[in-house]
Amino acid sequence: MDRPLAAFFLIPIFLVSGACAVYANGYWPAVKHAGTSRLLGFFLGLLSSSMVLLITAGNSVFFLISWEVMAVSAYFAITAENEDHEVRKAGFVYLVCTHVGTLALFVMFIILRLMTGSFAFPLSATLSPLGPGAAVIFFTALFGFGMKAGIMPLHIWLPAAHANGPSHVSAMMSGVMLKMGIYGIIRILSMFSPVPLWWGVVILGAGIISGLAGVISAIGQHDLKRLLAYSSIENIGIITMALGTALSASQWEMSPW
């Protein structure tokens, strides 16, 4: 486990989870939602704890188990009001997309296992980007984690899920769950040294697309929750741009370009 990186991501998980729990007392009281309040509370708690386990995972098996628990608990939290057709549709699209992304992560971790001979995560900066399979690891990580983060054009599940889920679930997703995708990208990239310049350029390009398309899409929204969903995509784009810029800048002098 990369302790400084884990600590950086754990702090917002605890803060946002606590804030959402307090907000849920007034927004989703058991008196008015007797049929769903306990179930929703359980899956929100499971979502929060699965993200903590994900951040602290030291091997790919435990990471994927935590990742799947996070995905499934978010699905049940989104579809708390499953009598609504739009809610069921949004949940189905989310479930399909998240598992397509997970399949990419399976491929990534299989190749990583073949490279290292172990399910344990390698230490930072111990893998060569020139090794066989390194580029495949990069692209499958970007796809799998990018799907969870909502990087465009992998964002297709996000607007409907945010618009149809309970507000505090949307807050959990925007505030911390999307960032688990960013965490995954950073965690994988940290295993390689030096990170190739073109990896940084690709990430920077993805961030620019997400940032610009996210804010443009947000302008045309009339539903507040959909607007916030596209705003989240824009924010992820900004974060991804920053990551790509940092990677590109760190390797610029070492590149033959």
C-alpha positions as CSV (number, residue, x, y, z in Angstrom):
1,M,0.0,0.0,0.0
2,D,1.2,3.5,-0.9
3,R,0.5,5.1,2.5
4,P,0.7,8.8,1.6
5,L,-1.5,8.3,-1.5
6,A,-3.9,6.1,0.5
7,A,-4.1,8.7,3.3
8,F,-4.8,11.5,0.7
9,F,-7.8,9.6,-0.6
10,L,-9.1,8.2,2.7
11,I,-9.7,11.7,4.2
12,P,-12.4,12.8,1.7
13,I,-14.0,9.3,1.9
14,F,-14.5,9.7,5.7
15,L,-15.6,13.4,5.5
16,V,-18.1,12.9,2.6
17,S,-19.5,9.7,4.0
18,G,-20.1,11.4,7.4
19,A,-21.7,14.4,5.8
20,C,-24.0,12.2,3.7
21,A,-25.0,10.2,6.7
22,V,-26.0,13.3,8.6
23,Y,-27.9,14.7,5.6
24,A,-29.7,11.4,5.1
25,N,-31.4,11.8,8.5
26,G,-33.5,14.7,7.2
27,Y,-33.6,13.9,3.5
28,W,-34.5,10.2,3.7
29,P,-36.1,9.7,7.2
30,A,-37.3,6.2,8.1
31,V,-40.8,7.6,8.9
32,K,-41.4,8.6,5.3
33,H,-39.3,5.9,3.6
34,A,-40.0,2.9,5.8
35,G,-39.5,0.4,3.0
36,T,-36.1,1.6,1.8
37,S,-34.4,3.6,4.5
38,R,-32.7,0.6,6.2
39,L,-31.7,-1.0,2.9
40,L,-30.4,2.3,1.6
41,G,-28.5,3.0,4.8
42,F,-26.9,-0.5,4.6
43,F,-25.7,-0.1,1.0
44,L,-24.4,3.4,1.6
45,G,-22.4,2.1,4.6
46,L,-21.2,-0.8,2.4
47,L,-20.2,1.6,-0.3
48,S,-18.2,3.7,2.1
49,S,-16.4,0.8,3.7
50,S,-15.7,-0.9,0.3
51,M,-13.9,2.3,-0.8
52,V,-11.8,2.3,2.4
53,L,-10.9,-1.4,1.8
54,L,-10.1,-0.6,-1.9
55,I,-7.7,2.2,-0.9
56,T,-5.9,0.0,1.6
57,A,-5.7,-3.1,-0.7
58,G,-2.2,-4.4,-1.2
59,N,-2.9,-7.0,-3.8
60,S,-5.0,-7.3,-6.9
61,V,-7.3,-10.0,-5.6
62,F,-8.4,-8.0,-2.6
63,F,-8.6,-4.9,-4.7
64,L,-10.9,-6.5,-7.2
65,I,-13.2,-7.9,-4.5
66,S,-13.4,-4.4,-2.9
67,W,-14.0,-2.9,-6.4
68,E,-16.9,-5.2,-7.0
69,V,-18.5,-4.7,-3.6
70,M,-18.2,-0.9,-4.3
71,A,-19.9,-1.3,-7.7
72,V,-22.7,-3.5,-6.5
73,S,-23.5,-1.5,-3.4
74,A,-23.6,1.7,-5.5
75,Y,-26.1,0.0,-7.8
76,F,-28.4,-0.9,-5.0
77,A,-28.1,2.6,-3.5
78,I,-28.9,4.2,-6.9
79,T,-32.0,2.0,-7.4
80,A,-33.5,2.5,-4.0
81,E,-36.7,3.7,-5.6
82,N,-36.8,0.8,-8.1
83,E,-40.5,1.1,-8.8
84,D,-39.6,4.0,-11.1
85,H,-38.8,2.8,-14.7
86,E,-36.2,5.6,-15.2
87,V,-34.4,4.6,-12.0
88,R,-34.3,0.9,-13.1
89,K,-33.0,1.9,-16.5
90,A,-30.3,4.2,-15.0
91,G,-29.3,1.3,-12.6
92,F,-29.0,-1.2,-15.5
93,V,-26.9,1.1,-17.6
94,Y,-24.6,1.8,-14.6
95,L,-24.3,-1.9,-13.9
96,V,-23.4,-2.8,-17.5
97,C,-20.8,0.0,-17.7
98,T,-19.2,-0.7,-14.4
99,H,-18.7,-4.4,-15.3
100,V,-17.3,-3.6,-18.7
101,G,-14.8,-1.5,-16.9
102,T,-14.1,-4.3,-14.4
103,L,-13.4,-6.7,-17.3
104,A,-10.7,-4.4,-18.5
105,L,-9.2,-4.4,-15.0
106,F,-9.2,-8.2,-14.9
107,V,-7.1,-8.1,-18.1
108,M,-4.8,-5.5,-16.6
109,F,-4.2,-7.4,-13.4
110,I,-3.7,-10.7,-15.3
111,I,-0.9,-9.0,-17.3
112,L,0.5,-7.4,-14.2
113,R,0.6,-10.8,-12.5
114,L,2.5,-12.3,-15.5
115,M,5.0,-9.4,-15.3
116,T,5.6,-9.6,-11.6
117,G,4.9,-13.2,-10.8
118,S,2.8,-12.2,-7.8
119,F,-0.7,-10.9,-7.0
120,A,0.8,-8.4,-4.6
121,F,1.1,-4.8,-5.9
122,P,4.7,-4.0,-6.9
123,L,6.5,-1.2,-5.1
124,S,6.4,2.3,-6.6
125,A,8.8,2.9,-9.6
126,T,9.8,-0.8,-9.8
127,L,8.4,-1.7,-13.2
128,S,9.8,-0.7,-16.6
129,P,7.3,0.9,-19.1
130,L,9.4,-0.8,-21.9
131,G,8.5,-4.2,-20.6
132,P,6.2,-6.5,-22.5
133,G,2.6,-5.7,-21.7
134,A,3.2,-2.3,-20.1
135,A,1.3,-0.4,-22.8
136,V,-1.6,-2.8,-22.5
137,I,-1.6,-2.3,-18.7
138,F,-1.7,1.5,-19.3
139,F,-4.6,1.4,-21.8
140,T,-6.7,-1.2,-19.8
141,A,-6.2,0.8,-16.6
142,L,-7.2,4.1,-18.4
143,F,-10.3,2.4,-19.8
144,G,-11.3,0.5,-16.6
145,F,-10.6,3.2,-14.2
146,G,-11.7,5.9,-16.6
147,M,-15.1,4.3,-16.9
148,K,-15.5,4.5,-13.1
149,A,-14.2,8.1,-13.0
150,G,-16.6,9.2,-15.8
151,I,-13.9,10.4,-18.2
152,M,-15.5,11.2,-21.5
153,P,-16.4,9.3,-23.6
154,L,-16.7,6.6,-20.9
155,H,-19.2,8.7,-18.9
156,I,-22.4,7.3,-20.5
157,W,-23.7,5.8,-17.2
158,L,-23.1,8.9,-15.1
159,P,-25.7,11.5,-15.9
160,A,-28.7,9.2,-15.6
161,A,-27.4,7.6,-12.4
162,H,-26.9,10.9,-10.7
163,A,-30.3,12.3,-11.9
164,N,-32.3,9.2,-10.7
165,G,-30.5,8.3,-7.5
166,P,-31.2,9.8,-4.1
167,S,-29.3,13.1,-3.6
168,H,-27.0,11.9,-0.9
169,V,-26.1,8.9,-3.0
170,S,-25.3,11.3,-5.9
171,A,-23.1,13.2,-3.5
172,M,-21.2,10.1,-2.5
173,M,-20.7,9.2,-6.1
174,S,-19.5,12.7,-7.2
175,G,-17.6,13.4,-4.0
176,V,-15.6,10.2,-3.7
177,M,-16.6,7.2,-5.8
178,L,-15.6,8.8,-9.1
179,K,-12.2,9.6,-7.5
180,M,-11.6,5.9,-7.0
181,G,-11.1,5.8,-10.7
182,I,-8.5,8.5,-10.4
183,Y,-6.9,6.7,-7.5
184,G,-6.6,3.5,-9.6
185,I,-4.9,5.4,-12.5
186,I,-2.4,7.0,-10.2
187,R,-1.7,3.8,-8.3
188,I,-0.9,1.9,-11.5
189,L,1.2,4.7,-13.0
190,S,3.2,4.9,-9.8
191,M,4.4,1.4,-10.4
192,F,6.3,2.4,-13.5
193,S,9.5,4.5,-13.8
194,P,10.0,6.5,-15.8
195,V,6.5,7.1,-17.0
196,P,6.7,7.6,-20.8
197,L,5.9,11.1,-22.1
198,W,3.2,9.8,-24.4
199,W,1.3,8.3,-21.4
200,G,1.1,11.8,-19.9
201,V,0.0,13.2,-23.3
202,V,-2.8,10.7,-23.6
203,I,-4.1,11.4,-20.1
204,L,-3.8,15.1,-20.7
205,G,-5.8,14.8,-23.9
206,A,-8.5,12.7,-22.2
207,G,-8.7,15.4,-19.5
208,I,-9.1,18.2,-22.0
209,I,-11.9,16.4,-23.7
210,S,-13.7,15.7,-20.4
211,G,-13.2,19.2,-19.1
212,L,-14.5,21.0,-22.2
213,A,-17.3,18.6,-23.1
214,G,-18.4,18.4,-19.5
215,V,-18.8,22.1,-19.1
216,I,-20.5,22.5,-22.5
217,S,-22.9,19.7,-21.7
218,A,-23.6,21.2,-18.3
219,I,-24.7,24.6,-19.8
220,G,-27.5,22.9,-21.8
221,Q,-29.0,21.1,-18.8
222,H,-32.3,22.1,-17.2
223,D,-32.4,19.4,-14.6
224,L,-30.2,20.4,-11.6
225,K,-28.9,16.9,-10.8
226,R,-27.9,16.3,-14.4
227,L,-26.2,19.6,-14.5
228,L,-24.2,18.6,-11.4
229,A,-23.4,15.2,-13.0
230,Y,-21.8,17.0,-16.0
231,S,-20.1,19.4,-13.6
232,S,-18.6,16.3,-12.0
233,I,-17.4,15.1,-15.4
234,E,-15.8,18.6,-15.9
235,N,-14.1,18.3,-12.5
236,I,-12.8,14.9,-13.3
237,G,-11.5,16.3,-16.6
238,I,-9.6,19.1,-14.7
239,I,-8.1,16.5,-12.3
240,T,-7.1,14.3,-15.3
241,M,-5.6,17.4,-17.1
242,A,-3.5,18.2,-14.0
243,L,-2.3,14.6,-13.8
244,G,-1.4,14.4,-17.5
245,T,0.3,17.8,-17.3
246,A,2.4,16.7,-14.3
247,L,3.4,13.4,-16.0
248,S,4.2,15.2,-19.3
249,A,6.2,17.9,-17.6
250,S,8.2,15.5,-15.5
251,Q,9.3,13.6,-18.6
252,W,9.7,16.4,-21.0
253,E,13.5,16.8,-20.6
254,M,14.0,13.0,-20.8
255,S,12.0,12.6,-24.1
256,P,13.5,12.6,-27.5
257,W,10.6,14.7,-28.9
